[in-house]
Amino acid sequence: MKLIYTDSLVVGAGLAGLRVAIASKERGLDTVVLSLIPAKRSHSAAAQGGMQASLGNTVKGMGDDEDIHFQDTVKGSDWGCDQDVARMFAHCAPKAVRELTNWGVPWTRVTKGPRQVVVNAEKVTIEEAEEAHGLINARDFGGTKKWRTCYTADGTGHSLLYAVDNKAISLDIPVHERVEALSLIHDGKRCHGVVARCMITGELRAYIAKSTTIATGGYGRIYEVSTNAIICEGIGQALALETGVAKLGNMEAVQFHPTAIVPVGILTTEGCRGDGGLLRDKDGHRFMPDYEPEKKELASRDVVSRRMTEHIRKGKGVDSPYGPHLWLDITLLGRKHVETNLREVKEICESFLGIDPAKDWIPVRPTQHYSMGGIRTDKTGQNPQLKGLFSVGEAACWDMHGFNRLGGNSLAETVVGGMIIGKYVADFCQENTLEINTGLAESFVDKVRNEIDELVEGPGTESPFALRKEMERIMMNYVGIFRNGPELEKAVTELQALLKRAKNLGLKCKKRHANPELVEALRVKRMLKVALTVACGAAARTESRGAHAREDFPQRNDKDWLNRTLSSWPDENALTPELSYEDLDVMKMELPPGYRGYGINNAIAHPDTDKREKEITKILSELGDDADRYQRQQALMPFEVPEALMARNERLCDNLDRPASAVPGEESEGEQAL
């Protein structure tokens, strides 16, 4: 048995994982990162549109701040998020953007003077302030009151990943590539590391660490069509689930993005609609104003996806060999804009559709895109059930997204969450010791080795590829955008049957090293358990909240369902997870549940909502009119982040309120440069 020791172990080399690793390394801790692929090929690179941060540089973002970003995030989550975490996130997002600038991210910048933009299908001219010239620009995104999505054309994730990976390289952080974690090493109370397999040689290794951070991304590939990279299979969530101790949160919360191209499901960024693109039906009619007259194409993602699906159901979709679709029209933006700010979209359309989006409409329909659920963590990113186990990014249920994520908040969460949680991980490593039990590590290595032996040498006959294909079909057909009781129960029953069959997996290729069939067999059993947590959670939640839309229970039910679903799998031979629930305390909320702003307000109110609203009114009145927004916020819901991140953010609008001579002052020079 090969043992590798480190202080901070990170599983996953995307933005979230690398940012945690950087925080550990900067604290002088030994740090190791495991990755299925070279770090720069991680799925973070696929993010196109941008990351949200309330910089308030552009005229359309003027007046933005943490309060507005926080409110947008809470409403976007349909009041399913942890509001403390949403506050931590909104406070630190501007700091993360500016840090990334120092690491080399070439943000698109503001140019002073007049510029033409498209707003509500009309070309208008806006005037950017002279003082804003050269500062970080922002575009509009769905579900936001201000333009706050910072971007680098439509290759933001690519730019960020390369900059952050280069930072990790400069710190000599080792990334063990082509290595897959297959089991957590734990004693039921404390995580000791992971058992991992080299995908080239087949060698099994035990990585022992003070802290283990899961940053493996989402679980979109349990669905038949997804915008996710093929490595986003939910294995990180499955590793936690298979401990029988650690719990997953809100696994039924799965987001469908409105504009994936047909048929392959590759994403076209929300930046297309943020920059002024329109959705049209088979008649060329712009239909979103019919459903959402205020926000139109820039309603929240879950809302737009449902409206598109409803419109297709009415027979307004465009017939194609791959089923009905709708059109995304960005031709009105003009060729220069498309080739400058949406160049990745242009290349995707040319390569996969053979069209020119500057003059042709793009065939799109909603497709699985993001996983709000994941490994349940507290505010520090640590799993409450298994000490030393952390999670960050899409792999985690931290939980700042609740039941729906706003566009631009995911890319932001990777680096903001990584920044915050990375400091807590480093604190944990410095404050805790680990008694290394080689016998414990060897027992988990032996368990994985026996699993591989059974697959390679056993009498099983089931094909892992066939089981996976069937699982993907079930999830796509029965656990999609719209859900109902009979279909969800059918999904659970059919997935259980697949899990039974997975006990009889067999391989045609008997190699133990570079063997794709073995890799698939090791993953599909774990993926089926993840799929069952999604289906069972969706079947049990008899309400509609955010991306979880029950046709048989269309109301958001705060009275009975203002809680977080927790899933665990204590019996490894069971065919379904155990579900429990974690209530959200209305009396601690800064923003009590209310009307989200879409469709009719049919929510069933929580009994404490009115009580909390009256309490908030009383608190604010007692503060008086002289209290600033920081004092009001702290009085309603105090929050903490690591001390190094507690400083207030500075914005252009703050400087514009000062005498002109104070603008280039020494204390603000760094902020002004960004």
C-alpha positions in Angstrom: 0.0 0.0 0.0 1.4 3.4 -1.0 0.8 6.1 1.6 1.1 9.8 0.7 1.0 12.3 3.6 0.0 16.0 3.4 -1.6 18.7 5.5 -4.3 19.9 3.1 -5.6 17.5 0.5 -7.9 18.9 -2.2 -9.8 16.6 -4.6 -10.6 18.5 -7.8 -8.5 21.0 -9.6 -11.1 23.4 -10.9 -11.3 27.0 -9.6 -12.8 26.1 -6.2 -10.3 23.4 -5.5 -7.3 25.4 -6.7 -8.3 28.4 -4.6 -8.5 26.4 -1.4 -5.1 24.8 -2.3 -3.6 28.3 -2.7 -5.0 29.4 0.7 -3.4 26.4 2.3 -0.1 26.8 0.6 0.1 30.5 1.4 -0.2 29.5 5.1 2.9 27.3 4.8 1.0 24.0 4.7 1.9 21.0 2.7 -0.8 20.8 0.0 -1.7 18.2 -2.6 -4.4 18.4 -5.3 -5.9 15.4 -7.1 -7.4 15.7 -10.5 -9.0 13.4 -13.1 -7.5 15.7 -15.8 -4.9 18.5 -16.2 -6.0 21.4 -14.1 -6.5 23.8 -17.0 -9.0 21.4 -18.6 -11.3 21.5 -15.6 -15.0 22.3 -16.2 -14.5 25.8 -14.7 -13.0 26.7 -18.1 -16.5 26.3 -19.7 -18.0 29.2 -17.8 -18.7 31.9 -20.4 -20.7 34.9 -19.2 -19.0 36.1 -16.1 -19.0 36.3 -12.3 -21.1 38.6 -10.1 -19.5 41.2 -7.8 -21.0 44.5 -6.8 -18.3 46.8 -8.1 -20.7 49.4 -9.4 -18.3 50.8 -12.1 -20.6 51.0 -15.1 -23.4 53.5 -15.3 -25.9 50.6 -15.3 -24.3 49.3 -12.1 -24.0 52.6 -10.3 -25.5 52.4 -6.8 -24.9 48.6 -6.6 -23.7 47.2 -3.3 -23.6 44.1 -1.1 -27.1 44.7 0.1 -28.6 44.6 -3.4 -26.5 41.6 -4.4 -27.5 39.8 -1.3 -31.2 40.5 -1.9 -31.0 39.3 -5.5 -29.3 36.1 -4.4 -31.9 35.3 -1.7 -34.8 36.0 -4.0 -33.1 34.0 -6.8 -32.8 31.1 -4.3 -36.6 31.3 -3.7 -35.7 31.8 0.0 -34.0 28.4 0.1 -30.5 29.6 0.8 -28.5 30.1 4.0 -28.7 33.9 4.3 -25.6 34.1 6.4 -23.7 32.4 3.6 -25.3 34.7 1.0 -24.1 37.7 3.1 -20.5 36.3 3.4 -20.5 35.7 -0.4 -21.9 39.1 -1.4 -19.4 40.9 0.9 -16.3 39.1 -0.4 -17.1 39.0 -4.1 -15.6 42.4 -4.9 -12.4 41.4 -3.1 -12.2 38.2 -5.1 -12.5 40.0 -8.4 -9.8 42.5 -7.5 -7.5 39.7 -6.3 -8.0 37.9 -9.6 -7.0 41.1 -11.3 -3.7 41.0 -9.5 -3.3 37.4 -10.6 -3.6 38.4 -14.2 -7.3 38.1 -15.2 -7.8 40.5 -18.2 -11.2 41.8 -17.3 -13.2 43.6 -20.0 -12.9 47.3 -19.1 -15.1 50.4 -19.2 -14.5 52.9 -21.9 -15.5 56.4 -21.0 -18.1 58.3 -23.0 -21.1 57.1 -25.0 -21.6 53.5 -26.0 -24.5 51.7 -27.6 -26.2 48.8 -25.9 -29.3 46.8 -26.5 -32.0 47.0 -23.8 -35.4 45.4 -24.2 -34.7 44.8 -28.0 -33.9 48.5 -28.5 -30.5 50.1 -29.2 -29.9 52.8 -26.7 -26.8 54.9 -25.9 -25.5 55.1 -22.4 -22.8 57.5 -21.2 -20.0 56.0 -19.1 -18.4 58.3 -16.5 -14.9 59.6 -17.2 -13.8 58.4 -13.8 -14.9 54.9 -14.7 -12.6 54.7 -17.7 -10.4 51.6 -17.4 -12.3 50.1 -14.5 -13.8 46.6 -14.6 -16.9 46.4 -16.8 -20.1 44.5 -16.1 -23.0 43.1 -18.1 -26.6 42.4 -17.3 -27.7 39.0 -16.2 -31.0 37.3 -15.2 -32.6 38.0 -11.9 -30.5 41.0 -11.0 -31.4 44.6 -10.3 -28.0 46.0 -11.4 -25.4 45.2 -14.1 -22.8 43.4 -11.9 -21.6 40.4 -13.9 -17.8 41.0 -14.5 -16.5 39.3 -17.6 -13.8 38.7 -20.1 -15.8 38.7 -23.3 -17.5 35.3 -23.1 -14.5 33.3 -22.0 -14.5 34.3 -18.3 -14.1 30.8 -16.8 -11.2 30.1 -19.2 -9.4 33.4 -18.1 -10.0 32.8 -14.4 -8.9 29.1 -14.5 -5.7 29.9 -16.3 -4.8 32.8 -13.9 -5.6 30.7 -10.8 -3.8 27.6 -12.0 -0.8 29.8 -12.9 -0.9 31.1 -9.4 -0.9 27.6 -8.0 2.0 26.7 -10.2 3.9 29.7 -8.9 3.4 28.4 -5.4 4.7 24.9 -6.4 1.4 23.2 -5.5 1.6 19.6 -6.8 -1.4 18.5 -8.9 -1.6 14.7 -9.2 -3.3 14.3 -12.6 -5.2 11.2 -13.9 -5.9 10.2 -10.3 -9.5 9.4 -9.2 -10.6 9.3 -5.6 -12.8 6.2 -4.9 -13.3 6.3 -1.2 -13.0 8.5 1.8 -10.9 7.2 4.7 -12.7 7.8 8.0 -13.4 6.4 11.4 -17.1 7.5 11.5 -16.2 10.8 13.2 -13.1 12.1 11.5 -12.0 12.1 7.8 -8.4 10.9 7.3 -8.1 11.3 3.5 -9.0 9.3 0.5 -8.2 6.1 -1.4 -7.4 7.0 -5.0 -6.6 5.1 -8.1 -4.1 6.1 -10.8 -6.1 5.9 -14.0 -2.9 5.1 -16.0 -1.2 2.4 -14.0 -4.2 1.2 -11.9 -2.2 1.7 -8.7 -4.1 2.3 -5.5 -2.8 5.0 -3.1 -3.9 6.2 0.3 -3.6 10.0 0.7 -3.6 10.9 4.4 -4.3 14.5 5.4 -5.4 16.7 8.2 -8.1 18.2 6.0 -9.8 16.8 2.9 -11.6 19.1 0.6 -14.0 17.8 -2.0 -14.2 20.2 -5.0 -15.2 17.8 -7.8 -18.0 19.9 -9.3 -21.6 18.9 -10.0 -23.6 15.8 -10.9 -25.1 16.9 -14.2 -23.9 13.8 -16.1 -26.5 11.6 -14.3 -28.8 13.2 -17.0 -28.9 12.3 -20.7 -28.2 15.8 -21.9 -26.2 18.3 -19.9 -24.1 21.3 -20.4 -21.6 19.8 -17.9 -18.3 18.3 -18.9 -18.2 14.6 -19.0 -16.3 14.4 -15.7 -19.1 16.1 -13.8 -20.6 12.8 -12.6 -21.2 13.4 -8.9 -18.5 11.1 -7.6 -17.4 13.6 -5.0 -21.0 13.7 -3.6 -21.0 9.9 -3.8 -17.8 9.5 -1.8 -19.4 11.5 1.1 -22.7 9.5 0.7 -20.9 6.2 0.9 -19.4 7.0 4.3 -22.8 6.4 5.7 -22.2 9.3 8.0 -21.8 12.5 5.9 -25.0 14.0 4.6 -25.8 15.7 1.3 -28.0 18.8 1.1 -30.8 19.7 -1.4 -29.9 17.1 -4.0 -33.3 17.5 -5.7 -32.4 21.2 -6.6 -31.2 20.8 -10.2 -31.1 23.8 -12.5 -31.9 23.7 -16.2 -30.2 26.4 -18.3 -32.6 28.0 -20.9 -30.2 28.3 -23.9 -28.2 25.1 -24.7 -27.8 24.4 -28.4 -29.8 21.6 -30.0 -29.0 18.7 -30.2 -25.6 18.4 -28.3 -26.5 20.5 -25.3 -23.5 22.8 -25.3 -24.2 26.1 -23.4 -24.7 29.5 -25.0 -24.0 31.9 -22.2 -26.6 34.0 -20.4 -24.5 36.8 -21.6 -26.3 36.5 -24.9 -29.5 37.6 -23.3 -27.8 39.9 -20.9 -26.3 41.8 -23.8 -29.8 42.1 -25.4 -30.5 38.8 -27.2 -34.1 37.6 -27.6 -36.0 34.3 -27.4 -38.3 33.6 -30.4 -40.7 30.8 -31.3 -41.4 29.1 -34.6 -43.3 32.1 -35.8 -40.4 34.5 -35.0 -42.5 35.9 -32.1 -40.7 37.2 -29.0 -42.7 35.3 -26.4 -41.0 36.0 -23.0 -42.8 39.4 -22.5 -46.1 37.5 -22.7 -45.1 35.5 -19.6 -42.8 37.9 -17.7 -43.6 41.5 -18.8 -41.1 43.0 -16.4 -37.9 40.9 -16.7 -38.7 39.2 -20.0 -35.6 37.2 -21.2 -33.8 38.2 -18.0 -36.1 36.6 -15.5 -34.3 34.1 -13.3 -33.0 31.0 -15.0 -35.5 28.5 -13.6 -38.3 30.8 -14.6 -37.1 31.3 -18.2 -36.6 27.5 -18.6 -40.1 26.8 -17.4 -41.6 29.5 -19.7 -39.8 28.1 -22.7 -41.0 24.6 -21.9 -44.6 25.8 -21.5 -44.4 27.6 -24.8 -43.1 24.5 -26.5 -46.0 22.5 -25.0 -48.4 24.9 -26.6 -47.1 23.9 -30.0 -44.9 26.9 -30.5 -41.6 25.0 -30.8 -39.7 24.6 -34.0 -39.9 21.0 -35.2 -36.5 19.3 -35.7 -35.2 15.7 -36.0 -34.2 16.1 -32.3 -37.5 17.3 -31.0 -38.9 20.8 -30.8 -36.8 23.8 -29.9 -36.9 27.6 -29.8 -34.7 30.3 -31.2 -32.1 32.5 -29.5 -31.7 35.7 -31.6 -28.4 37.7 -31.1 -28.3 39.1 -34.6 -29.6 42.5 -33.4 -26.4 42.9 -31.3 -24.4 43.3 -34.5 -21.4 41.4 -35.9 -18.8 43.5 -34.1 -20.4 42.8 -30.7 -20.8 39.1 -31.4 -17.2 38.7 -32.6 -15.8 40.7 -29.7 -17.9 39.9 -26.6 -19.5 36.6 -27.7 -16.8 35.0 -29.7 -16.9 31.6 -28.0 -20.6 31.5 -28.8 -19.8 32.2 -32.4 -17.2 29.5 -32.5 -19.6 27.0 -30.9 -22.3 27.8 -33.5 -19.9 27.5 -36.4 -18.3 24.3 -35.2 -21.4 22.4 -33.9 -24.3 23.9 -35.9 -22.6 25.3 -39.1 -24.3 28.7 -38.6 -23.2 32.3 -38.2 -25.0 33.7 -35.1 -24.3 37.2 -36.3 -26.9 36.6 -39.0 -28.6 33.3 -38.1 -30.9 32.4 -35.1 -29.5 29.7 -32.7 -31.6 26.6 -32.0 -31.9 26.3 -28.2 -33.9 24.6 -25.5 -33.5 24.1 -21.7 -30.9 21.6 -20.7 -29.6 20.3 -17.3 -26.9 22.7 -16.3 -26.1 23.1 -12.5 -26.4 21.3 -9.2 -27.5 23.4 -6.3 -27.2 20.4 -4.0 -24.1 18.8 -2.8 -22.1 17.8 0.3 -23.7 19.6 3.2 -21.3 22.0 5.0 -21.5 24.6 7.7 -20.5 28.2 7.0 -16.8 27.3 7.2 -17.2 24.7 4.5 -16.8 21.7 6.9 -19.3 18.8 6.9 -21.1 18.7 10.3 -21.0 15.0 10.5 -17.4 14.2 9.6 -14.7 16.4 11.1 -11.9 17.3 8.7 -14.1 16.9 5.6 -14.6 20.1 3.7 -16.3 20.8 0.4 -16.5 23.9 -1.9 -18.0 25.0 -5.2 -20.6 23.0 -7.0 -19.7 19.9 -5.1 -21.0 21.5 -1.9 -24.3 22.6 -0.4 -22.7 25.6 1.4 -25.6 26.8 0.8 -25.8 30.2 -1.0 -27.9 29.1 -3.9 -30.9 27.4 -2.2 -33.2 26.0 -4.9 -32.0 28.2 -7.8 -28.7 29.8 -8.7 -28.5 33.2 -10.3 -26.3 33.4 -13.5 -22.8 34.6 -12.6 -23.1 33.4 -9.0 -21.6 30.1 -9.7 -18.3 31.2 -11.2 -18.2 33.8 -8.3 -18.8 31.0 -5.8 -15.8 29.0 -6.9 -13.3 31.8 -6.2 -15.2 33.5 -3.4 -16.1 30.3 -1.6 -12.6 29.0 -2.2 -11.2 32.3 -0.8 -13.3 32.1 2.4 -13.3 28.3 3.0 -9.6 28.1 2.1 -8.8 30.3 5.1 -11.0 28.1 7.3 -9.3 24.9 5.9 -5.9 26.4 6.7 -7.1 27.3 10.2 -8.3 23.8 10.7 -5.0 22.3 9.6 -3.0 24.6 12.0 -5.3 24.0 14.9 -5.8 20.2 14.7 -3.6 17.2 14.7 -4.3 13.8 13.1 -3.3 10.5 14.5 -2.3 8.5 11.5 -3.7 5.0 11.6 -2.2 3.0 8.8 -4.4 0.0 9.6 -7.5 2.2 9.0 -6.1 3.4 5.7 -5.2 -0.2 4.6 -8.7 -1.4 5.4 -10.2 1.1 3.0 -7.6 0.4 0.3 -8.4 -3.3 0.7 -12.1 -2.6 0.3 -11.6 -0.7 -3.0 -9.2 -3.4 -4.2 -11.8 -6.1 -3.5 -14.3 -4.1 -5.4 -12.0 -4.0 -8.4 -11.2 -7.7 -8.1 -14.9 -8.5 -8.1 -15.5 -6.5 -11.3 -12.5 -7.9 -13.1 -12.6 -11.5 -11.9 -16.2 -12.0 -10.8 -19.0 -13.7 -12.7 -21.1 -10.5 -13.3 -22.7 -9.9 -16.7 -24.3 -6.5 -16.5 -22.8 -3.8 -18.7 -21.9 -0.6 -16.9 -22.5 1.4 -20.1 -26.0 0.0 -20.5 -26.9 0.8 -16.9 -25.6 4.3 -17.2 -27.5 5.0 -20.4 -30.7 3.8 -18.8 -30.1 5.9 -15.7 -29.6 9.0 -17.8 -32.8 8.3 -19.7 -34.8 7.9 -16.5 -33.5 11.2 -15.0 -34.1 13.1 -18.2 -37.6 11.8 -18.6 -38.9 11.8 -15.1 -36.8 14.2 -13.0 -36.6 17.2 -15.3 -37.8 20.8 -15.4 -41.4 19.9 -14.5 -42.0 17.1 -12.0 -45.0 15.2 -10.7 -45.6 12.4 -8.2 -46.3 9.5 -10.5 -43.3 10.1 -12.7 -41.0 10.7 -9.7 -42.2 7.4 -8.1 -41.5 5.7 -11.4 -38.0 7.2 -11.5 -37.3 5.9 -8.0 -38.6 2.4 -8.8 -36.6 2.1 -12.0 -33.4 3.5 -10.5 -33.7 1.0 -7.6 -33.9 -1.8 -10.2 -30.7 -0.5 -11.8 -28.9 -0.3 -8.5 -29.8 -4.0 -7.9 -28.5 -4.9 -11.3 -25.3 -2.9 -10.6 -24.4 -5.6 -8.0 -23.9 -7.9 -11.0 -21.6 -5.8 -13.1 -19.1 -7.5 -15.2 -16.3 -6.5 -17.5 -15.3 -7.6 -21.0 -11.9 -6.0 -20.7 -9.9 -7.4 -17.8 -7.1 -4.9 -17.7 -6.5 -3.2 -14.3 -4.7 -0.2 -15.6 -5.9 2.2 -18.4 -9.3 0.6 -18.8 -12.4 2.8 -19.6 -14.8 0.0 -18.9 -13.4 -0.5 -15.4 -13.6 3.3 -14.8 -17.3 3.3 -15.9 -18.1 0.3 -13.7 -16.5 1.9 -10.6 -18.5 5.1 -11.3 -21.9 4.0 -12.3 -22.7 2.3 -9.0 -21.9 5.5 -7.2 -23.8 7.7 -9.8 -26.9 5.6 -9.3 -26.9 6.4 -5.6 -26.5 10.1 -6.4 -29.4 9.8 -8.9 -31.6 8.2 -6.2 -30.9 11.0 -3.7 -32.1 13.5 -6.4 -35.2 11.4 -7.3 -36.2 10.5 -3.7 -35.7 14.1 -2.5 -37.9 15.4 -5.4 -40.6 12.8 -4.8 -40.7 13.7 -1.1 -40.8 17.5 -1.5 -44.5 18.3 -2.2 -44.1 21.9 -3.2 -42.5 24.0 -5.9 -39.5 26.1 -5.0 -37.0 27.5 -7.4 -35.8 24.9 -9.9 -37.9 22.2 -8.2 -41.2 22.6 -10.0 -44.0 20.1 -9.0 -46.9 20.3 -11.4 -49.1 18.6 -8.8 -47.9 21.0 -6.0 -47.5 24.3 -7.8 -47.3 26.5 -4.7 -44.2 27.4 -2.7 -45.1 26.1 0.7 -43.1 28.0 3.3 -45.4 26.7 6.1 -44.4 23.1 5.6 -41.3 23.1 3.4 -39.0 26.0 4.3 -36.2 23.6 5.0 -33.2 21.9 3.5 -33.3 18.2 2.5 -30.6 16.1 4.0 -29.7 12.7 2.4 -27.6 10.0 3.9 -26.9 6.3 3.1 -26.1 4.5 6.4 -26.8 1.0 5.0 -24.6 0.3 2.1 -27.0 -2.4 0.9 -30.0 -0.2 1.0 -31.7 0.8 -2.3 -32.8 4.3 -1.2 -31.2 7.0 0.9 -32.5 8.2 4.3 -34.0 11.6 4.1 -34.2 14.2 7.0 -34.8 17.9 7.0 -33.0 21.0 8.4 -35.4 23.9 9.1 -34.6 27.4 8.0 -35.2 29.8 10.8 -37.3 32.8 9.6 -36.6 34.7 12.9 -32.9 34.9 12.0 -33.4 36.0 8.4 -32.4 39.5 7.2 -34.9 39.1 4.3 -38.0 37.1 5.4 -39.8 35.1 2.7 -41.8 37.2 0.2 -42.9 37.5 -3.4 -40.1 36.6 -5.8 -41.5 38.8 -8.6 -42.5 36.2 -11.2 -46.0 35.0 -12.1 -48.7 35.0 -9.5 -47.8 35.2 -5.8 -49.2 31.8 -4.6 -46.8 31.1 -1.8 -48.1 29.6 1.4 -46.7 31.8 4.1 -44.6 30.7 7.0 -46.3 31.5 10.4 -43.2 33.4 11.5 -42.9 35.6 8.4 -45.2 38.3 9.6 -43.7 38.2 13.1 -40.2 38.6 11.7 -41.2 41.5 9.4 -42.6 43.4 12.4 -39.5 42.6 14.4 -37.3 44.0 11.6 -39.4 47.2 11.4 -39.0 47.7 15.2 -35.2 47.1 15.0 -34.7 49.6 12.2 -37.0 52.2 13.8 -35.0 52.0 17.1 -31.7 52.5 15.1 -33.1 55.8 13.8 -32.5 57.7 10.6 -28.8 58.3 11.3 -27.8 54.7 11.1 -26.0 53.8 7.9 -26.6 50.6 5.9 -23.8 48.7 7.6 -25.3 49.4 11.0 -28.7 48.4 9.8 -27.4 45.2 8.3 -25.5 44.2 11.4 -28.5 44.9 13.6 -30.7 42.6 11.5 -28.3 39.6 10.9 -24.6 39.9 12.0 -22.3 37.8 9.9 -18.6 37.0 10.0 -15.9 36.1 7.5 -12.2 35.6 8.2 -10.7 38.8 9.7 -8.5 39.4 6.6 -11.7 39.7 4.5 -13.9 41.8 6.9 -12.8 45.2 5.5 -15.5 47.2 3.7 -15.5 47.4 -0.1 -14.8 50.6 -1.9 -16.7 51.7 -5.1 -16.5 54.3 -7.7 -19.7 55.9 -6.5 -18.1 56.3 -3.1 -15.3 58.3 -4.6 -17.6 60.4 -6.8 -19.2 61.7 -3.6 -15.9 63.0 -2.5 -14.0 66.2 -3.5 -12.2 65.7 -6.8 -8.8 66.1 -5.2 -9.6 63.0 -3.0 -10.3 60.6 -5.8 -6.6 59.7 -6.5 -5.7 59.7 -2.9 -3.2 57.2 -1.6 -5.6 55.2 0.5 -7.9 54.5 -2.5 -5.3 54.2 -5.3 -5.4 50.4 -5.3 -9.2 50.3 -5.6 -9.2 53.0 -8.3 -6.9 50.9 -10.4 -9.4 48.1 -10.5 
